[in-house]
Amino acid sequence: MEKMNSPCLRDASEACFHGCCPAPALGLQSPRSTATSTSTTRASTSQYHFTLATLSSLPNTSTQYYYTNHESLPSLEESFSYFIKAFPQYSQTHQADQLRSQEYYHLNHVCLDYIGHGLFSYSQQRRRFTPTAHDPAMASSSSLPPPLLLDFPESHFFDICYKAVSLKSQVVFNTTSQEPELESKLRKRIMAFMNISEEDYTMVFTSNQSSAFKLISDSYPFHSNRNLLTVYDFKSEAVEAMTESSKRKGARVNSADFSWPSMRIQTRKLRKMITSSSSSSSNKKKLRQNRGLFVFPLQSRMTGSRYSYLWMSLARENGWHVLLDACALGSKDMETLGLSLFQPDFLICSFYKVFGENPSGFGCLLVKKTSSSILKESGPSTCIGVVSLVPPSSSSASTSDKQNPETSVKNDDECRGLDHADTLGLVLISARARFLINWLVYALTRLHHPNSENGPSLVRIYGPKLGYDRGPSVAFNMFDWKGEKVDPALVQKLADRNNISLSFGFLQHFWFEDKNEEEKEKRLETCGGVVTKTTTEKEAKGTAFINKERDKSVYGQRGISAVTVTIGLMTNFEDVYRLWAFAARFLDADFVEKERWRYLALNQTTIEV
């Protein structure tokens, strides 16, 4: 535990309190606690004032006042005036609004269903098929509205090509000197964006997030390092693929538990799993060297819960190899202090739609060079997932790309998604998301059903509510006036019909106190092959997870399906207001039935509500 109190770690902890990285959650006390105590006091004061500001961000600021009818909601203009009074610093993020108006003006949809970097700009879609500045029609006025998106075929400046190679071979034997120029330039650009040194890490391009996780599980020596420990409060298809692969190699799989309903990590249990071993051997040094793989995200993709970097440090001290899942991090979050101090052995990130429409979901797996020796050769059947970035096919490339494909990466359209994040910077992006997500959470909790002295709440939040350091995601469910839960899939469908994109998933690994035993049985449901937006029904049934070593009445397939939304790089106040106004429509007891008849009137042949 001495390393936990080193000066560099104390500095990182202090920085965490100021929003640079997730706040510490280990509950560990430092004997030299003066600096930590001062930081904690400042953090508490900041949290208090921030909460007060949030509570004043709506008209009728009394905590006893609820909106019981969607027609009683304040207008967008009035709501924004209260919002900007509560958070005057939001006006300092106007650069993001300018960027959205210039580069993302094609958005006519509220996009709250993407994680991490998210959207691609209009320029990346229209690219070389648009008139150039030399076109007289375009040169006459720069304020002319853009042409319709359908006028220009979609284009991308690279494709992915699968490689029949194991992860170990790709990391150990593949040299950057053998890379095509296009792939080399993109690799350097991405590593610079993520603030990761090429001296420390080797980057491997993967077909998607799930393939990156499976490549690690297929190559990790679970035959000697027998444990897999994960920290996820939701059902993740990628993690489940890793889990099943590791089980086939004899791994013992465990997961962190999360307190209901705050969704905070059960710190004592997790610390015990990290520091203890199921083996009875007395050779503690050997046990520490062969503990296993610790899979750790810095924040929950669904609930917005954030977790401390210090868990990685504790795991490393106790002989675990650490895989950091950075897929849920937002733009520029990799610039936080923590990564440079707690270098993980492996790191996975996803670049969903950052480089244009196709290929939209490729991922990156980074392997620490000093840790590459632990990888083992996998069988031929598991050598799937490593890809190369190659020039686009003739059907999708522009004429100029065909003539000189290696120079396409030099075009300013190409890495525009990364450039936009670099332009805005970590402070602006984080502050903007903080204001918007907290306003949304508070606004949703102000919606209550009418016709009773204390009408039931329309929305139930899972995980953190108001908080300066909460993440940009929130998980919630809608409940009707009788207290019955509205199916999240139905909420998603109706939202989509109102030009609002949401996601839904499955929360799990809850821990209930004994006094909440009755609530546990009432709240938890069986997953039974829950189909998320990115999972087909066949895949969901095939990956249904049952942890036979644990209490089946609590774990495994028991959990809660919930709606989830995420504030992204280009989200603005109007987006979150439109979601709030849509949610308020459920205060009308006949809203769902009215939607059914409305679409019947439009002569739709299939009604699925």
DOPA-790823 format. One line per field, with one value per residue (C-alpha): residue number from 0; x, y, z. Coordinates in steps of 0.25 Angstrom, whole numbers. Example, Ala and Ser with C-alpha at 12.3 -4.5 7.8 and 13.67 -1.06 7.14 Angstrom:
2
vexnu	c(0;1) .
c1	c(49;55) .
c2	c(-18;-4) .
c3	c(31;29) .
//
This chain:
609
vexnu	c(0;1;2;3;4;5;6;7;8;9;10;11;12;13;14;15;16;17;18;19;20;21;22;23;24;25;26;27;28;29;30;31;32;33;34;35;36;37;38;39;40;41;42;43;44;45;46;47;48;49;50;51;52;53;54;55;56;57;58;59;60;61;62;63;64;65;66;67;68;69;70;71;72;73;74;75;76;77;78;79;80;81;82;83;84;85;86;87;88;89;90;91;92;93;94;95;96;97;98;99;100;101;102;103;104;105;106;107;108;109;110;111;112;113;114;115;116;117;118;119;120;121;122;123;124;125;126;127;128;129;130;131;132;133;134;135;136;137;138;139;140;141;142;143;144;145;146;147;148;149;150;151;152;153;154;155;156;157;158;159;160;161;162;163;164;165;166;167;168;169;170;171;172;173;174;175;176;177;178;179;180;181;182;183;184;185;186;187;188;189;190;191;192;193;194;195;196;197;198;199;200;201;202;203;204;205;206;207;208;209;210;211;212;213;214;215;216;217;218;219;220;221;222;223;224;225;226;227;228;229;230;231;232;233;234;235;236;237;238;239;240;241;242;243;244;245;246;247;248;249;250;251;252;253;254;255;256;257;258;259;260;261;262;263;264;265;266;267;268;269;270;271;272;273;274;275;276;277;278;279;280;281;282;283;284;285;286;287;288;289;290;291;292;293;294;295;296;297;298;299;300;301;302;303;304;305;306;307;308;309;310;311;312;313;314;315;316;317;318;319;320;321;322;323;324;325;326;327;328;329;330;331;332;333;334;335;336;337;338;339;340;341;342;343;344;345;346;347;348;349;350;351;352;353;354;355;356;357;358;359;360;361;362;363;364;365;366;367;368;369;370;371;372;373;374;375;376;377;378;379;380;381;382;383;384;385;386;387;388;389;390;391;392;393;394;395;396;397;398;399;400;401;402;403;404;405;406;407;408;409;410;411;412;413;414;415;416;417;418;419;420;421;422;423;424;425;426;427;428;429;430;431;432;433;434;435;436;437;438;439;440;441;442;443;444;445;446;447;448;449;450;451;452;453;454;455;456;457;458;459;460;461;462;463;464;465;466;467;468;469;470;471;472;473;474;475;476;477;478;479;480;481;482;483;484;485;486;487;488;489;490;491;492;493;494;495;496;497;498;499;500;501;502;503;504;505;506;507;508;509;510;511;512;513;514;515;516;517;518;519;520;521;522;523;524;525;526;527;528;529;530;531;532;533;534;535;536;537;538;539;540;541;542;543;544;545;546;547;548;549;550;551;552;553;554;555;556;557;558;559;560;561;562;563;564;565;566;567;568;569;570;571;572;573;574;575;576;577;578;579;580;581;582;583;584;585;586;587;588;589;590;591;592;593;594;595;596;597;598;599;600;601;602;603;604;605;606;607;608) .
c1	c(0;12;12;-2;3;14;15;11;-1;-5;-4;-12;-23;-23;-25;-36;-44;-44;-50;-38;-40;-50;-51;-44;-53;-45;-47;-32;-26;-13;-5;0;-14;-13;-13;-23;-32;-31;-34;-46;-51;-50;-57;-68;-70;-70;-80;-89;-89;-91;-103;-109;-107;-114;-126;-128;-127;-142;-154;-161;-148;-155;-151;-166;-170;-173;-177;-190;-194;-185;-192;-188;-173;-166;-163;-149;-145;-150;-143;-130;-130;-131;-120;-110;-113;-110;-98;-92;-79;-87;-87;-71;-74;-80;-69;-75;-88;-81;-74;-88;-94;-82;-79;-91;-102;-108;-113;-128;-128;-125;-113;-112;-109;-94;-82;-69;-65;-78;-83;-76;-77;-85;-72;-67;-80;-80;-65;-59;-73;-76;-73;-60;-57;-54;-68;-74;-87;-81;-71;-82;-87;-81;-94;-103;-109;-102;-108;-116;-108;-114;-108;-95;-91;-84;-69;-58;-44;-40;-45;-41;-35;-35;-21;-19;-10;-10;-9;5;10;5;10;24;28;20;29;24;34;25;12;6;7;-8;-8;5;-1;-14;-7;2;-10;-19;-8;-5;-19;-20;-7;0;14;19;31;22;11;9;-5;-13;-25;-37;-50;-58;-58;-63;-52;-41;-46;-47;-32;-28;-35;-30;-16;-15;-9;-21;-15;-5;-12;-25;-34;-42;-48;-57;-64;-76;-90;-97;-97;-86;-86;-71;-68;-77;-69;-56;-63;-67;-54;-46;-55;-52;-37;-40;-41;-49;-58;-63;-69;-70;-83;-91;-99;-114;-119;-106;-99;-86;-75;-75;-61;-59;-63;-55;-42;-43;-44;-32;-24;-28;-26;-34;-21;-17;-2;7;16;10;21;17;2;4;12;1;-12;-19;-26;-33;-43;-46;-54;-52;-67;-80;-85;-100;-100;-89;-83;-68;-57;-44;-30;-25;-32;-22;-11;-16;-18;-4;2;-5;0;-11;-9;-19;-27;-33;-46;-46;-58;-67;-58;-62;-53;-40;-42;-29;-22;-25;-13;-16;-12;2;3;-4;0;-9;-4;-15;-24;-36;-43;-53;-54;-69;-72;-61;-55;-68;-79;-71;-64;-71;-67;-52;-45;-31;-24;-11;-1;9;23;28;16;16;24;12;3;2;0;-14;-20;-23;-38;-36;-27;-39;-40;-27;-29;-21;-25;-24;-28;-43;-49;-51;-66;-65;-52;-52;-44;-33;-32;-30;-19;-11;-18;-7;-8;-23;-20;-14;-27;-33;-46;-40;-37;-47;-54;-41;-38;-51;-48;-34;-39;-49;-40;-42;-47;-58;-63;-64;-70;-81;-84;-85;-95;-104;-104;-107;-118;-124;-124;-130;-141;-145;-147;-156;-167;-177;-191;-203;-216;-209;-203;-189;-191;-182;-169;-170;-155;-146;-131;-121;-107;-102;-111;-106;-91;-80;-72;-82;-80;-88;-97;-110;-119;-133;-147;-161;-173;-187;-197;-200;-185;-183;-170;-171;-163;-149;-150;-164;-158;-147;-156;-165;-153;-148;-162;-160;-146;-138;-128;-127;-121;-125;-117;-117;-112;-107;-98;-106;-104;-116;-116;-124;-135;-137;-139;-154;-150;-139;-150;-159;-149;-140;-144;-138;-130;-134;-127;-129;-127;-120;-119;-106;-109;-117;-127;-119;-106;-114;-119;-105;-98;-108;-99;-102;-91;-93;-83;-91;-105;-115;-125;-117;-106;-105;-117;-124;-124;-131;-133;-132;-132;-119;-114;-101;-96;-87;-77;-87;-99;-106;-116;-128;-124;-126;-138;-145;-142;-149;-161;-162;-161;-172;-182;-182;-190;-202;-207;-212;-199;-195;-209;-210;-197;-202;-215;-207;-198;-210;-216;-204;-207;-195;-197;-189;-191;-180;-183) .
c2	c(0;9;12;17;29;33;48;45;38;48;59;50;49;64;66;56;65;76;69;64;50;42;44;34;23;14;19;18;28;34;37;49;54;70;72;61;67;81;75;68;81;88;77;77;92;92;80;88;101;93;86;99;104;92;93;107;104;102;112;109;105;99;85;82;87;76;77;68;72;73;86;92;91;105;108;105;120;121;109;113;126;119;109;120;128;115;112;125;118;110;123;121;108;115;110;97;103;110;97;90;101;100;85;78;86;73;69;69;58;58;48;43;29;29;27;34;42;39;47;50;63;67;69;55;50;59;60;61;60;74;86;92;107;109;106;120;115;113;124;135;133;126;127;119;107;93;84;72;61;51;59;54;39;35;33;28;29;15;1;-10;-23;-35;-41;-56;-53;-55;-44;-48;-49;-35;-29;-35;-37;-27;-14;0;0;-10;-2;5;20;22;13;19;33;29;21;33;43;34;32;47;49;40;45;31;30;21;18;11;4;-4;-1;-12;-8;-17;-19;-14;-13;-28;-33;-26;-32;-46;-44;-41;-53;-63;-58;-57;-68;-72;-86;-80;-66;-73;-61;-51;-39;-29;-16;-14;-10;-14;-25;-23;-32;-30;-34;-46;-51;-49;-56;-68;-69;-69;-79;-89;-87;-90;-76;-73;-61;-51;-37;-25;-23;-10;-4;-2;8;17;8;11;0;-9;-5;-15;-27;-22;-19;-33;-39;-31;-34;-48;-61;-74;-83;-88;-88;-81;-75;-61;-55;-65;-63;-48;-50;-59;-53;-51;-40;-28;-22;-8;4;18;20;13;14;13;20;31;25;29;20;24;21;16;3;0;3;-6;-17;-15;-16;-29;-36;-33;-30;-18;-16;-2;-1;14;12;20;31;44;53;57;49;42;55;53;51;37;29;34;30;17;11;-1;-14;-13;-2;-3;9;10;20;19;28;37;35;36;26;14;6;12;4;0;-1;0;-9;-4;-13;-8;-12;-17;-26;-32;-44;-50;-52;-66;-71;-75;-85;-83;-82;-70;-62;-53;-38;-32;-23;-14;0;0;10;10;0;6;7;16;24;37;39;46;35;25;32;34;27;28;44;43;43;57;63;72;64;52;53;64;57;57;71;76;70;76;90;90;84;75;87;92;78;74;86;86;72;74;85;78;65;70;79;67;58;69;73;58;56;68;60;54;48;57;54;51;59;53;47;36;40;38;35;27;29;18;22;36;47;62;62;71;59;50;44;49;37;34;22;23;17;22;18;20;26;12;10;0;1;5;-4;3;-3;4;17;16;14;25;34;30;34;48;49;46;35;27;14;3;-7;-17;-13;-24;-29;-21;-23;-21;-19;-29;-18;-17;-31;-29;-18;-27;-37;-26;-18;-29;-36;-47;-43;-55;-50;-35;-29;-16;-7;-13;-27;-36;-46;-58;-52;-48;-62;-68;-59;-60;-61;-69;-69;-82;-80;-68;-66;-68;-59;-47;-49;-55;-52;-44;-29;-17;-13;2;14;21;34;41;55;56;65;73;72;85;90;89;74;71;80;72;59;65;70;56;49;59;53;40;48;47;33;31;36;22;19;32;29;16;22;33;24;15;28;29;15;8;-7;-11;-4;-8;0) .
c3	c(0;1;-14;-13;-4;-14;-17;-32;-28;-18;-29;-38;-27;-25;-40;-40;-31;-41;-52;-60;-57;-49;-35;-25;-20;-13;1;4;15;13;26;19;18;18;3;1;12;6;-8;-2;5;-8;-16;-6;-7;-22;-22;-12;-21;-34;-28;-24;-38;-44;-35;-40;-55;-57;-54;-41;-34;-21;-19;-16;-30;-41;-55;-57;-71;-84;-87;-74;-78;-80;-94;-100;-99;-85;-81;-88;-80;-67;-71;-75;-62;-54;-63;-68;-72;-83;-91;-92;-100;-112;-120;-120;-125;-137;-140;-141;-150;-159;-160;-154;-160;-167;-153;-152;-142;-127;-126;-112;-115;-117;-108;-109;-121;-129;-140;-154;-160;-173;-180;-178;-184;-196;-198;-212;-219;-215;-224;-220;-217;-231;-235;-238;-232;-219;-219;-221;-206;-195;-187;-197;-191;-193;-204;-199;-194;-204;-215;-212;-211;-198;-199;-190;-191;-186;-185;-175;-179;-170;-167;-164;-153;-137;-128;-123;-137;-141;-128;-128;-142;-150;-151;-154;-166;-173;-172;-184;-183;-181;-169;-163;-164;-158;-146;-143;-144;-134;-124;-124;-122;-110;-104;-105;-107;-119;-110;-100;-108;-120;-127;-134;-143;-141;-148;-136;-121;-119;-127;-119;-106;-112;-117;-103;-97;-108;-106;-91;-83;-74;-73;-63;-59;-56;-52;-60;-52;-59;-54;-62;-57;-70;-80;-91;-103;-104;-90;-91;-103;-95;-83;-91;-98;-85;-78;-89;-85;-71;-65;-52;-56;-45;-46;-37;-30;-30;-19;-22;-26;-26;-35;-27;-27;-15;-11;0;-8;-20;-12;-6;-20;-25;-13;-9;-17;-17;-17;-3;-7;2;-8;-8;-18;-28;-26;-28;-41;-47;-42;-56;-64;-58;-68;-65;-71;-66;-66;-69;-83;-77;-64;-65;-52;-52;-46;-40;-47;-34;-36;-47;-38;-27;-37;-42;-28;-26;-39;-49;-63;-66;-78;-79;-87;-92;-102;-93;-92;-98;-108;-102;-89;-91;-88;-73;-64;-60;-72;-72;-57;-57;-71;-74;-80;-91;-96;-105;-111;-122;-134;-137;-149;-146;-160;-168;-171;-175;-169;-157;-145;-146;-133;-127;-118;-111;-105;-95;-101;-88;-86;-100;-96;-88;-100;-106;-120;-122;-131;-146;-143;-133;-143;-146;-143;-147;-159;-168;-173;-188;-199;-203;-213;-227;-224;-213;-216;-223;-236;-229;-218;-229;-236;-223;-211;-201;-201;-198;-183;-185;-189;-178;-178;-174;-159;-157;-145;-138;-142;-137;-123;-123;-126;-115;-105;-92;-83;-92;-96;-81;-76;-87;-84;-69;-70;-80;-74;-60;-65;-72;-60;-51;-62;-63;-48;-48;-56;-48;-51;-47;-39;-25;-14;-17;-31;-35;-42;-57;-58;-49;-50;-48;-44;-40;-41;-39;-38;-43;-46;-52;-66;-78;-79;-71;-70;-67;-68;-70;-62;-64;-54;-48;-46;-57;-65;-79;-88;-92;-106;-107;-102;-112;-124;-120;-118;-132;-138;-131;-138;-125;-124;-111;-107;-97;-90;-78;-64;-55;-44;-33;-18;-9;6;14;16;1;-2;-5;-15;-21;-25;-30;-38;-44;-57;-66;-78;-86;-98;-97;-111;-111;-122;-127;-124;-133;-127;-131;-124;-112;-110;-113;-103;-91;-79;-66;-56;-49;-38;-32;-26;-38;-32;-32;-43;-57;-65;-54;-56;-61;-75;-76;-86;-87;-93;-95;-97;-108;-114;-123;-113;-110;-100;-110;-112;-97;-96;-107;-100;-87;-95;-101;-88;-82;-93;-85;-74;-83;-79;-94;-100;-105;-110;-118;-125;-129;-135;-141;-149;-153;-159;-168;-174;-168;-170;-158;-144;-134;-121) .
//
